Amino acid sequence: MTAMGTQKVTAKELTTIILNKEDLFILDVRNESDFSDWKIEGISVDIINIPYFDLLDDIAPALDAIPADKPVVVVCAKEGSSIFVAEQLAEAGLNHVSYLEGGMKSWSEYLEPVKVADLSGGGELYQFVRIGKGCLSYMVLSNGEAALIDTSRMIDQYQRFMQKKGVELIHAIDTHLHADHISGGRALAQRYGAAYHLPPKDATEVTFEYEKLVEGRDITVGQETIKVQPIYTPGHTIGSTSFLIDNTYILTGDILFIDSIGRPDLAGLAEDWVGDLRDTLYSRYKVLSEELIVLPAHFGKVTELGIGGLVAGRLGTLYSENPGLNIEDESEFRRTVTENLPPQPNSYQEIRQVNMGKIAPNIEEQREMEIGPNRCAVHDK
């Protein structure tokens, strides 16, 4: 509790509220441009934006807009402004007022572990949902060993989870060279003395040693051998690689999402890679079992979050319902994935440089680079 009686809510607690589809009203006091670019979303969330400076002298505009029958969470960039506004609301007599601890910074960095399944070899598969950024990463656990795929940079959260599970990291893997977020795979591999894997076609400019992902070469986790089989699936990048786990799950990286497909333009080579993207989506994946469960590296909309927050879909269902998999005309497909795309991720060129090992920004600089949504999908309308 603060001095004025308001409460703080953590990113974890707010995630639970949103995943449980509980009613919530959010007052976002950041400036309009930041709010328009990126905000908290949820099925049962109502949200308005009134900039902090518009409330400094008079809290009335917020009081007039806030319903009396819903809990209210005040949100700002880092926390300070939301505490002040929340206290003003409480002093004016509003009940059930909270502020988001750490602001949108903490919202961007929180990872929610969601169990996908028990695996046939006795292990487990987890999805880590970075709900504020739309990033998804994965952990395979078996017999005291772990592999992490498409790791976010908040490596301490993975480390705490592995300590809880009693496992050691053996492999850290990136399905491709990321442009929307800074990978934590190499740093975590160094911390554990694990192998760091990257597709060689995406690694032509990297400044560090790595293990090459080779099509058809299994990566074993645990004594009971859970096979993580790489499949070369270019398009989002020229080296993009998918993984088959337990012959049941396919990790598609940024090639295929639940409601959209990956964009080929983040390395400036859209015209060169659009053919690879179509070949992967319409040929390479097409010969795989329709019963495979697709686990992508990102989600674009909160409607893609299923039970407990799990983002997943049956491959056959995606071929029926995903607009990006139903563009028969090749010219139309080319136009769809190269023209009228959403804005590119913030600082995506610098993020690629970080992931190549060419620059080493400090933590605050990394946070600033990653502010905003992931924008890795075509988002066909």
Contacts in CASP RR format, 6 or more apart in sequence:
PFRMAT RR
TARGET T0000
AUTHOR 0000-0000-0000
METHOD contacts of the structure
MODEL  1
MTAMGTQKVTAKELTTIILNKEDLFILDVRNESDFSDWKIEGISVDIINI
PYFDLLDDIAPALDAIPADKPVVVVCAKEGSSIFVAEQLAEAGLNHVSYL
EGGMKSWSEYLEPVKVADLSGGGELYQFVRIGKGCLSYMVLSNGEAALID
TSRMIDQYQRFMQKKGVELIHAIDTHLHADHISGGRALAQRYGAAYHLPP
KDATEVTFEYEKLVEGRDITVGQETIKVQPIYTPGHTIGSTSFLIDNTYI
LTGDILFIDSIGRPDLAGLAEDWVGDLRDTLYSRYKVLSEELIVLPAHFG
KVTELGIGGLVAGRLGTLYSENPGLNIEDESEFRRTVTENLPPQPNSYQE
IRQVNMGKIAPNIEEQREMEIGPNRCAVHDK
1 7 0 8 1.000
2 8 0 8 1.000
2 83 0 8 1.000
2 86 0 8 1.000
2 87 0 8 1.000
3 87 0 8 1.000
4 86 0 8 1.000
4 87 0 8 1.000
4 90 0 8 1.000
4 91 0 8 1.000
5 87 0 8 1.000
5 90 0 8 1.000
6 83 0 8 1.000
6 86 0 8 1.000
6 87 0 8 1.000
6 89 0 8 1.000
6 90 0 8 1.000
6 97 0 8 1.000
6 98 0 8 1.000
6 99 0 8 1.000
7 97 0 8 1.000
7 98 0 8 1.000
7 99 0 8 1.000
8 98 0 8 1.000
8 99 0 8 1.000
8 100 0 8 1.000
8 101 0 8 1.000
9 17 0 8 1.000
9 73 0 8 1.000
9 98 0 8 1.000
9 99 0 8 1.000
9 100 0 8 1.000
9 101 0 8 1.000
10 101 0 8 1.000
10 106 0 8 1.000
11 100 0 8 1.000
11 101 0 8 1.000
11 102 0 8 1.000
11 106 0 8 1.000
11 107 0 8 1.000
11 109 0 8 1.000
11 110 0 8 1.000
12 110 0 8 1.000
12 112 0 8 1.000
14 40 0 8 1.000
14 73 0 8 1.000
14 100 0 8 1.000
14 107 0 8 1.000
15 110 0 8 1.000
15 112 0 8 1.000
15 129 0 8 1.000
15 131 0 8 1.000
17 24 0 8 1.000
18 24 0 8 1.000
18 40 0 8 1.000
18 42 0 8 1.000
18 43 0 8 1.000
18 44 0 8 1.000
18 45 0 8 1.000
18 131 0 8 1.000
18 302 0 8 1.000
19 112 0 8 1.000
19 305 0 8 1.000
19 308 0 8 1.000
19 309 0 8 1.000
21 42 0 8 1.000
21 43 0 8 1.000
21 44 0 8 1.000
22 44 0 8 1.000
23 44 0 8 1.000
23 70 0 8 1.000
23 71 0 8 1.000
24 44 0 8 1.000
24 45 0 8 1.000
24 46 0 8 1.000
24 70 0 8 1.000
24 71 0 8 1.000
24 73 0 8 1.000
25 45 0 8 1.000
25 46 0 8 1.000
25 47 0 8 1.000
25 66 0 8 1.000
25 67 0 8 1.000
25 70 0 8 1.000
25 71 0 8 1.000
25 72 0 8 1.000
25 73 0 8 1.000
26 40 0 8 1.000
26 45 0 8 1.000
26 46 0 8 1.000
26 47 0 8 1.000
26 48 0 8 1.000
26 72 0 8 1.000
26 73 0 8 1.000
26 74 0 8 1.000
26 75 0 8 1.000
27 47 0 8 1.000
27 48 0 8 1.000
27 50 0 8 1.000
27 62 0 8 1.000
27 65 0 8 1.000
27 66 0 8 1.000
27 72 0 8 1.000
27 73 0 8 1.000
27 74 0 8 1.000
27 75 0 8 1.000
27 85 0 8 1.000
27 89 0 8 1.000
28 35 0 8 1.000
28 39 0 8 1.000
28 40 0 8 1.000
28 47 0 8 1.000
28 48 0 8 1.000
28 49 0 8 1.000
28 50 0 8 1.000
28 75 0 8 1.000
28 76 0 8 1.000
29 49 0 8 1.000
29 50 0 8 1.000
29 51 0 8 1.000
29 52 0 8 1.000
29 55 0 8 1.000
29 74 0 8 1.000
29 75 0 8 1.000
29 76 0 8 1.000
29 81 0 8 1.000
29 82 0 8 1.000
29 85 0 8 1.000
30 49 0 8 1.000
30 51 0 8 1.000
30 52 0 8 1.000
30 75 0 8 1.000
30 76 0 8 1.000
30 77 0 8 1.000
30 104 0 8 1.000
31 51 0 8 1.000
32 49 0 8 1.000
32 51 0 8 1.000
34 77 0 8 1.000
35 49 0 8 1.000
37 372 0 8 1.000
37 373 0 8 1.000
38 104 0 8 1.000
38 371 0 8 1.000
38 372 0 8 1.000
38 373 0 8 1.000
39 47 0 8 1.000
39 49 0 8 1.000
40 47 0 8 1.000
40 75 0 8 1.000
40 104 0 8 1.000
40 107 0 8 1.000
40 132 0 8 1.000
41 47 0 8 1.000
41 301 0 8 1.000
41 302 0 8 1.000
42 302 0 8 1.000
43 302 0 8 1.000
43 303 0 8 1.000
46 67 0 8 1.000
46 70 0 8 1.000
48 65 0 8 1.000
50 61 0 8 1.000
50 62 0 8 1.000
50 65 0 8 1.000
52 76 0 8 1.000
52 81 0 8 1.000
52 84 0 8 1.000
52 85 0 8 1.000
54 61 0 8 1.000
55 61 0 8 1.000
55 62 0 8 1.000
55 85 0 8 1.000
55 88 0 8 1.000
59 85 0 8 1.000
59 88 0 8 1.000
59 89 0 8 1.000
59 92 0 8 1.000
62 85 0 8 1.000
62 88 0 8 1.000
62 89 0 8 1.000
63 89 0 8 1.000
63 92 0 8 1.000
63 94 0 8 1.000
66 72 0 8 1.000
66 89 0 8 1.000
66 94 0 8 1.000
68 94 0 8 1.000
70 96 0 8 1.000
71 96 0 8 1.000
71 97 0 8 1.000
71 98 0 8 1.000
72 89 0 8 1.000
72 94 0 8 1.000
72 96 0 8 1.000
72 97 0 8 1.000
72 98 0 8 1.000
73 98 0 8 1.000
73 99 0 8 1.000
73 100 0 8 1.000
74 82 0 8 1.000
74 83 0 8 1.000
74 85 0 8 1.000
74 86 0 8 1.000
74 89 0 8 1.000
74 97 0 8 1.000
74 98 0 8 1.000
74 99 0 8 1.000
74 100 0 8 1.000
75 82 0 8 1.000
75 99 0 8 1.000
75 100 0 8 1.000
75 103 0 8 1.000
75 104 0 8 1.000
75 107 0 8 1.000
76 82 0 8 1.000
76 85 0 8 1.000
76 99 0 8 1.000
76 100 0 8 1.000
76 103 0 8 1.000
76 104 0 8 1.000
77 103 0 8 1.000
77 104 0 8 1.000
77 105 0 8 1.000
78 102 0 8 1.000
78 103 0 8 1.000
78 104 0 8 1.000
78 105 0 8 1.000
79 99 0 8 1.000
79 100 0 8 1.000
79 101 0 8 1.000
79 102 0 8 1.000
79 103 0 8 1.000
79 105 0 8 1.000
79 106 0 8 1.000
82 99 0 8 1.000
82 100 0 8 1.000
82 103 0 8 1.000
83 99 0 8 1.000
85 99 0 8 1.000
86 97 0 8 1.000
86 98 0 8 1.000
86 99 0 8 1.000
89 97 0 8 1.000
90 97 0 8 1.000
100 106 0 8 1.000
100 107 0 8 1.000
104 371 0 8 1.000
105 367 0 8 1.000
107 131 0 8 1.000
107 132 0 8 1.000
108 130 0 8 1.000
108 132 0 8 1.000
108 133 0 8 1.000
108 367 0 8 1.000
108 370 0 8 1.000
108 371 0 8 1.000
108 372 0 8 1.000
109 130 0 8 1.000
109 152 0 8 1.000
109 154 0 8 1.000
109 367 0 8 1.000
110 130 0 8 1.000
110 131 0 8 1.000
110 132 0 8 1.000
110 157 0 8 1.000
111 128 0 8 1.000
111 129 0 8 1.000
111 130 0 8 1.000
111 137 0 8 1.000
111 152 0 8 1.000
111 154 0 8 1.000
111 157 0 8 1.000
111 158 0 8 1.000
112 128 0 8 1.000
112 129 0 8 1.000
112 130 0 8 1.000
112 131 0 8 1.000
112 309 0 8 1.000
113 126 0 8 1.000
113 127 0 8 1.000
113 128 0 8 1.000
113 129 0 8 1.000
113 139 0 8 1.000
113 161 0 8 1.000
114 126 0 8 1.000
114 127 0 8 1.000
114 128 0 8 1.000
114 129 0 8 1.000
114 308 0 8 1.000
114 309 0 8 1.000
114 310 0 8 1.000
115 124 0 8 1.000
115 125 0 8 1.000
115 126 0 8 1.000
115 127 0 8 1.000
116 125 0 8 1.000
116 126 0 8 1.000
116 127 0 8 1.000
116 138 0 8 1.000
116 249 0 8 1.000
116 295 0 8 1.000
116 310 0 8 1.000
116 312 0 8 1.000
117 124 0 8 1.000
117 125 0 8 1.000
117 246 0 8 1.000
117 248 0 8 1.000
117 249 0 8 1.000
118 124 0 8 1.000
119 125 0 8 1.000
119 140 0 8 1.000
119 142 0 8 1.000
119 226 0 8 1.000
119 245 0 8 1.000
119 246 0 8 1.000
120 246 0 8 1.000
121 142 0 8 1.000
121 224 0 8 1.000
121 225 0 8 1.000
121 226 0 8 1.000
121 246 0 8 1.000
122 142 0 8 1.000
122 224 0 8 1.000
122 226 0 8 1.000
123 140 0 8 1.000
123 141 0 8 1.000
123 142 0 8 1.000
123 143 0 8 1.000
123 224 0 8 1.000
123 226 0 8 1.000
124 140 0 8 1.000
124 141 0 8 1.000
124 142 0 8 1.000
125 138 0 8 1.000
125 139 0 8 1.000
125 140 0 8 1.000
125 141 0 8 1.000
125 245 0 8 1.000
125 246 0 8 1.000
125 249 0 8 1.000
126 138 0 8 1.000
126 139 0 8 1.000
126 141 0 8 1.000
126 161 0 8 1.000
127 136 0 8 1.000
127 137 0 8 1.000
127 138 0 8 1.000
127 295 0 8 1.000
127 310 0 8 1.000
127 311 0 8 1.000
127 312 0 8 1.000
128 136 0 8 1.000
128 137 0 8 1.000
128 138 0 8 1.000
128 139 0 8 1.000
128 152 0 8 1.000
128 157 0 8 1.000
128 158 0 8 1.000
129 136 0 8 1.000
129 305 0 8 1.000
129 309 0 8 1.000
129 310 0 8 1.000
129 311 0 8 1.000
130 136 0 8 1.000
130 137 0 8 1.000
130 152 0 8 1.000
131 305 0 8 1.000
131 309 0 8 1.000
133 152 0 8 1.000
133 181 0 8 1.000
133 370 0 8 1.000
133 372 0 8 1.000
133 373 0 8 1.000
133 374 0 8 1.000
134 298 0 8 1.000
134 299 0 8 1.000
134 300 0 8 1.000
134 373 0 8 1.000
134 374 0 8 1.000
135 150 0 8 1.000
135 152 0 8 1.000
135 180 0 8 1.000
135 181 0 8 1.000
135 297 0 8 1.000
135 298 0 8 1.000
135 374 0 8 1.000
136 150 0 8 1.000
136 295 0 8 1.000
136 296 0 8 1.000
136 297 0 8 1.000
136 298 0 8 1.000
136 299 0 8 1.000
136 311 0 8 1.000
137 148 0 8 1.000
137 149 0 8 1.000
137 150 0 8 1.000
137 151 0 8 1.000
137 152 0 8 1.000
137 158 0 8 1.000
137 297 0 8 1.000
138 148 0 8 1.000
138 149 0 8 1.000
138 150 0 8 1.000
138 251 0 8 1.000
138 295 0 8 1.000
139 146 0 8 1.000
139 147 0 8 1.000
139 148 0 8 1.000
139 149 0 8 1.000
139 158 0 8 1.000
139 161 0 8 1.000
139 162 0 8 1.000
140 146 0 8 1.000
140 147 0 8 1.000
140 149 0 8 1.000
140 221 0 8 1.000
140 226 0 8 1.000
140 228 0 8 1.000
140 245 0 8 1.000
141 165 0 8 1.000
141 167 0 8 1.000
141 221 0 8 1.000
142 221 0 8 1.000
142 222 0 8 1.000
142 223 0 8 1.000
142 224 0 8 1.000
142 226 0 8 1.000
143 222 0 8 1.000
143 223 0 8 1.000
143 224 0 8 1.000
144 165 0 8 1.000
144 166 0 8 1.000
144 167 0 8 1.000
144 168 0 8 1.000
144 222 0 8 1.000
145 167 0 8 1.000
145 168 0 8 1.000
145 169 0 8 1.000
145 170 0 8 1.000
145 221 0 8 1.000
145 222 0 8 1.000
146 162 0 8 1.000
146 165 0 8 1.000
146 167 0 8 1.000
146 168 0 8 1.000
146 169 0 8 1.000
146 170 0 8 1.000
146 171 0 8 1.000
146 221 0 8 1.000
147 169 0 8 1.000
147 170 0 8 1.000
147 171 0 8 1.000
147 172 0 8 1.000
147 173 0 8 1.000
147 219 0 8 1.000
147 221 0 8 1.000
147 228 0 8 1.000
148 158 0 8 1.000
148 169 0 8 1.000
148 171 0 8 1.000
148 172 0 8 1.000
148 173 0 8 1.000
148 185 0 8 1.000
148 188 0 8 1.000
149 173 0 8 1.000
149 174 0 8 1.000
149 175 0 8 1.000
149 228 0 8 1.000
149 243 0 8 1.000
149 251 0 8 1.000
150 173 0 8 1.000
150 174 0 8 1.000
150 175 0 8 1.000
150 178 0 8 1.000
150 183 0 8 1.000
150 251 0 8 1.000
150 253 0 8 1.000
150 297 0 8 1.000
151 158 0 8 1.000
151 172 0 8 1.000
151 174 0 8 1.000
151 183 0 8 1.000
151 184 0 8 1.000
151 185 0 8 1.000
151 188 0 8 1.000
152 181 0 8 1.000
152 182 0 8 1.000
152 183 0 8 1.000
152 184 0 8 1.000
153 181 0 8 1.000
153 182 0 8 1.000
153 183 0 8 1.000
153 184 0 8 1.000
153 187 0 8 1.000
153 366 0 8 1.000
153 370 0 8 1.000
155 184 0 8 1.000
155 185 0 8 1.000
155 187 0 8 1.000
155 188 0 8 1.000
155 191 0 8 1.000
158 188 0 8 1.000
159 188 0 8 1.000
159 191 0 8 1.000
162 168 0 8 1.000
162 169 0 8 1.000
168 192 0 8 1.000
168 194 0 8 1.000
169 188 0 8 1.000
169 189 0 8 1.000
169 191 0 8 1.000
169 192 0 8 1.000
169 193 0 8 1.000
169 194 0 8 1.000
170 192 0 8 1.000
170 194 0 8 1.000
170 195 0 8 1.000
170 221 0 8 1.000
170 222 0 8 1.000
171 189 0 8 1.000
171 194 0 8 1.000
171 195 0 8 1.000
171 197 0 8 1.000
171 219 0 8 1.000
171 221 0 8 1.000
171 228 0 8 1.000
172 184 0 8 1.000
172 185 0 8 1.000
172 186 0 8 1.000
172 188 0 8 1.000
172 189 0 8 1.000
172 194 0 8 1.000
172 195 0 8 1.000
172 196 0 8 1.000
172 197 0 8 1.000
173 185 0 8 1.000
173 196 0 8 1.000
173 197 0 8 1.000
173 198 0 8 1.000
173 213 0 8 1.000
173 219 0 8 1.000
173 228 0 8 1.000
173 243 0 8 1.000
174 183 0 8 1.000
174 185 0 8 1.000
174 197 0 8 1.000
174 198 0 8 1.000
174 199 0 8 1.000
174 355 0 8 1.000
175 199 0 8 1.000
175 240 0 8 1.000
175 241 0 8 1.000
175 242 0 8 1.000
175 243 0 8 1.000
175 251 0 8 1.000
175 252 0 8 1.000
175 253 0 8 1.000
175 254 0 8 1.000
175 297 0 8 1.000
176 199 0 8 1.000
176 202 0 8 1.000
176 236 0 8 1.000
176 237 0 8 1.000
176 239 0 8 1.000
176 240 0 8 1.000
176 241 0 8 1.000
176 253 0 8 1.000
176 254 0 8 1.000
177 198 0 8 1.000
177 199 0 8 1.000
177 202 0 8 1.000
177 203 0 8 1.000
177 206 0 8 1.000
177 237 0 8 1.000
177 239 0 8 1.000
177 352 0 8 1.000
177 355 0 8 1.000
177 356 0 8 1.000
178 254 0 8 1.000
178 351 0 8 1.000
178 352 0 8 1.000
178 355 0 8 1.000
179 266 0 8 1.000
179 267 0 8 1.000
179 345 0 8 1.000
179 348 0 8 1.000
179 349 0 8 1.000
179 351 0 8 1.000
179 352 0 8 1.000
179 355 0 8 1.000
179 376 0 8 1.000
180 266 0 8 1.000
180 298 0 8 1.000
180 345 0 8 1.000
180 348 0 8 1.000
180 351 0 8 1.000
180 370 0 8 1.000
180 374 0 8 1.000
180 375 0 8 1.000
180 376 0 8 1.000
181 351 0 8 1.000
181 370 0 8 1.000
181 374 0 8 1.000
182 351 0 8 1.000
182 354 0 8 1.000
182 355 0 8 1.000
182 366 0 8 1.000
182 369 0 8 1.000
182 370 0 8 1.000
183 355 0 8 1.000
185 196 0 8 1.000
186 196 0 8 1.000
186 208 0 8 1.000
186 210 0 8 1.000
188 194 0 8 1.000
189 195 0 8 1.000
189 196 0 8 1.000
190 196 0 8 1.000
195 211 0 8 1.000
196 208 0 8 1.000
196 210 0 8 1.000
196 211 0 8 1.000
197 210 0 8 1.000
197 211 0 8 1.000
197 212 0 8 1.000
197 213 0 8 1.000
197 219 0 8 1.000
198 206 0 8 1.000
198 210 0 8 1.000
198 211 0 8 1.000
198 212 0 8 1.000
198 213 0 8 1.000
199 212 0 8 1.000
199 213 0 8 1.000
199 232 0 8 1.000
199 237 0 8 1.000
199 239 0 8 1.000
199 240 0 8 1.000
199 241 0 8 1.000
200 212 0 8 1.000
200 213 0 8 1.000
200 239 0 8 1.000
201 234 0 8 1.000
201 237 0 8 1.000
201 238 0 8 1.000
201 239 0 8 1.000
202 237 0 8 1.000
202 238 0 8 1.000
202 239 0 8 1.000
202 240 0 8 1.000
203 210 0 8 1.000
203 212 0 8 1.000
205 356 0 8 1.000
205 358 0 8 1.000
206 356 0 8 1.000
206 357 0 8 1.000
207 356 0 8 1.000
207 357 0 8 1.000
207 358 0 8 1.000
208 357 0 8 1.000
213 230 0 8 1.000
213 241 0 8 1.000
214 230 0 8 1.000
215 230 0 8 1.000
215 231 0 8 1.000
215 232 0 8 1.000
215 241 0 8 1.000
216 229 0 8 1.000
216 230 0 8 1.000
216 231 0 8 1.000
217 229 0 8 1.000
217 230 0 8 1.000
218 227 0 8 1.000
218 228 0 8 1.000
218 229 0 8 1.000
219 227 0 8 1.000
219 228 0 8 1.000
219 229 0 8 1.000
219 230 0 8 1.000
220 226 0 8 1.000
220 227 0 8 1.000
220 228 0 8 1.000
221 228 0 8 1.000
226 245 0 8 1.000
226 246 0 8 1.000
227 244 0 8 1.000
227 245 0 8 1.000
227 246 0 8 1.000
227 247 0 8 1.000
228 243 0 8 1.000
228 244 0 8 1.000
228 245 0 8 1.000
229 243 0 8 1.000
229 244 0 8 1.000
229 245 0 8 1.000
230 241 0 8 1.000
230 242 0 8 1.000
230 243 0 8 1.000
231 241 0 8 1.000
231 242 0 8 1.000
231 243 0 8 1.000
231 244 0 8 1.000
231 250 0 8 1.000
231 284 0 8 1.000
232 239 0 8 1.000
232 240 0 8 1.000
232 241 0 8 1.000
233 240 0 8 1.000
233 241 0 8 1.000
233 242 0 8 1.000
233 252 0 8 1.000
233 255 0 8 1.000
233 280 0 8 1.000
233 284 0 8 1.000
233 285 0 8 1.000
234 240 0 8 1.000
234 273 0 8 1.000
234 276 0 8 1.000
234 277 0 8 1.000
234 279 0 8 1.000
234 280 0 8 1.000
235 255 0 8 1.000
235 262 0 8 1.000
235 264 0 8 1.000
235 273 0 8 1.000
235 274 0 8 1.000
235 275 0 8 1.000
235 276 0 8 1.000
235 277 0 8 1.000
235 280 0 8 1.000
236 253 0 8 1.000
236 254 0 8 1.000
236 255 0 8 1.000
236 262 0 8 1.000
236 263 0 8 1.000
236 264 0 8 1.000
236 266 0 8 1.000
236 273 0 8 1.000
236 277 0 8 1.000
236 376 0 8 1.000
237 254 0 8 1.000
237 266 0 8 1.000
237 267 0 8 1.000
237 273 0 8 1.000
238 267 0 8 1.000
238 269 0 8 1.000
238 272 0 8 1.000
238 273 0 8 1.000
238 276 0 8 1.000
240 253 0 8 1.000
240 254 0 8 1.000
240 255 0 8 1.000
240 280 0 8 1.000
242 250 0 8 1.000
242 251 0 8 1.000
242 252 0 8 1.000
242 253 0 8 1.000
242 255 0 8 1.000
242 285 0 8 1.000
243 250 0 8 1.000
243 251 0 8 1.000
244 250 0 8 1.000
244 292 0 8 1.000
245 251 0 8 1.000
248 291 0 8 1.000
248 292 0 8 1.000
248 293 0 8 1.000
249 292 0 8 1.000
249 293 0 8 1.000
249 295 0 8 1.000
250 285 0 8 1.000
250 288 0 8 1.000
250 292 0 8 1.000
250 293 0 8 1.000
250 294 0 8 1.000
250 295 0 8 1.000
250 315 0 8 1.000
251 295 0 8 1.000
251 296 0 8 1.000
251 297 0 8 1.000
252 285 0 8 1.000
252 294 0 8 1.000
252 295 0 8 1.000
252 296 0 8 1.000
252 297 0 8 1.000
253 296 0 8 1.000
253 297 0 8 1.000
253 298 0 8 1.000
254 262 0 8 1.000
254 296 0 8 1.000
254 297 0 8 1.000
254 298 0 8 1.000
254 376 0 8 1.000
254 377 0 8 1.000
255 261 0 8 1.000
255 262 0 8 1.000
255 277 0 8 1.000
255 280 0 8 1.000
255 281 0 8 1.000
256 262 0 8 1.000
256 281 0 8 1.000
256 285 0 8 1.000
256 294 0 8 1.000
256 296 0 8 1.000
256 318 0 8 1.000
256 322 0 8 1.000
256 325 0 8 1.000
257 296 0 8 1.000
257 298 0 8 1.000
257 299 0 8 1.000
257 300 0 8 1.000
257 304 0 8 1.000
257 322 0 8 1.000
257 376 0 8 1.000
257 377 0 8 1.000
258 294 0 8 1.000
258 296 0 8 1.000
258 299 0 8 1.000
258 304 0 8 1.000
258 311 0 8 1.000
258 312 0 8 1.000
258 313 0 8 1.000
258 318 0 8 1.000
258 322 0 8 1.000
259 300 0 8 1.000
259 301 0 8 1.000
259 303 0 8 1.000
259 304 0 8 1.000
259 322 0 8 1.000
259 323 0 8 1.000
259 377 0 8 1.000
260 300 0 8 1.000
260 322 0 8 1.000
260 323 0 8 1.000
260 324 0 8 1.000
260 377 0 8 1.000
260 378 0 8 1.000
260 379 0 8 1.000
260 380 0 8 1.000
261 277 0 8 1.000
261 281 0 8 1.000
261 322 0 8 1.000
261 324 0 8 1.000
261 325 0 8 1.000
261 337 0 8 1.000
261 377 0 8 1.000
261 378 0 8 1.000
261 380 0 8 1.000
262 277 0 8 1.000
262 337 0 8 1.000
262 376 0 8 1.000
262 377 0 8 1.000
262 378 0 8 1.000
263 270 0 8 1.000
263 337 0 8 1.000
263 341 0 8 1.000
263 376 0 8 1.000
263 377 0 8 1.000
263 378 0 8 1.000
264 270 0 8 1.000
264 273 0 8 1.000
264 274 0 8 1.000
264 276 0 8 1.000
264 277 0 8 1.000
264 337 0 8 1.000
264 338 0 8 1.000
265 337 0 8 1.000
265 338 0 8 1.000
265 341 0 8 1.000
265 344 0 8 1.000
266 344 0 8 1.000
266 345 0 8 1.000
266 348 0 8 1.000
266 352 0 8 1.000
266 376 0 8 1.000
267 273 0 8 1.000
267 352 0 8 1.000
270 337 0 8 1.000
270 338 0 8 1.000
271 338 0 8 1.000
274 333 0 8 1.000
274 334 0 8 1.000
274 337 0 8 1.000
274 338 0 8 1.000
275 334 0 8 1.000
277 337 0 8 1.000
278 330 0 8 1.000
278 333 0 8 1.000
278 334 0 8 1.000
281 324 0 8 1.000
281 325 0 8 1.000
282 325 0 8 1.000
285 315 0 8 1.000
286 319 0 8 1.000
288 315 0 8 1.000
289 315 0 8 1.000
290 314 0 8 1.000
290 315 0 8 1.000
290 316 0 8 1.000
290 319 0 8 1.000
291 314 0 8 1.000
291 315 0 8 1.000
291 316 0 8 1.000
292 314 0 8 1.000
292 315 0 8 1.000
293 312 0 8 1.000
293 313 0 8 1.000
293 314 0 8 1.000
293 315 0 8 1.000
294 312 0 8 1.000
294 313 0 8 1.000
294 314 0 8 1.000
294 315 0 8 1.000
294 318 0 8 1.000
295 311 0 8 1.000
295 312 0 8 1.000
296 311 0 8 1.000
297 376 0 8 1.000
298 374 0 8 1.000
298 376 0 8 1.000
298 377 0 8 1.000
299 305 0 8 1.000
299 311 0 8 1.000
300 373 0 8 1.000
300 374 0 8 1.000
300 377 0 8 1.000
300 379 0 8 1.000
304 311 0 8 1.000
305 311 0 8 1.000
306 312 0 8 1.000
318 325 0 8 1.000
319 325 0 8 1.000
319 326 0 8 1.000
323 380 0 8 1.000
324 333 0 8 1.000
324 336 0 8 1.000
324 378 0 8 1.000
324 380 0 8 1.000
327 333 0 8 1.000
327 336 0 8 1.000
336 378 0 8 1.000
336 380 0 8 1.000
337 378 0 8 1.000
341 378 0 8 1.000
342 375 0 8 1.000
342 377 0 8 1.000
342 379 0 8 1.000
343 375 0 8 1.000
344 375 0 8 1.000
345 351 0 8 1.000
345 372 0 8 1.000
345 373 0 8 1.000
345 374 0 8 1.000
345 375 0 8 1.000
345 376 0 8 1.000
346 369 0 8 1.000
346 370 0 8 1.000
346 371 0 8 1.000
346 372 0 8 1.000
347 368 0 8 1.000
347 369 0 8 1.000
347 370 0 8 1.000
350 359 0 8 1.000
350 361 0 8 1.000
350 369 0 8 1.000
351 369 0 8 1.000
351 370 0 8 1.000
353 359 0 8 1.000
354 360 0 8 1.000
354 361 0 8 1.000
354 366 0 8 1.000
354 369 0 8 1.000
361 369 0 8 1.000
END
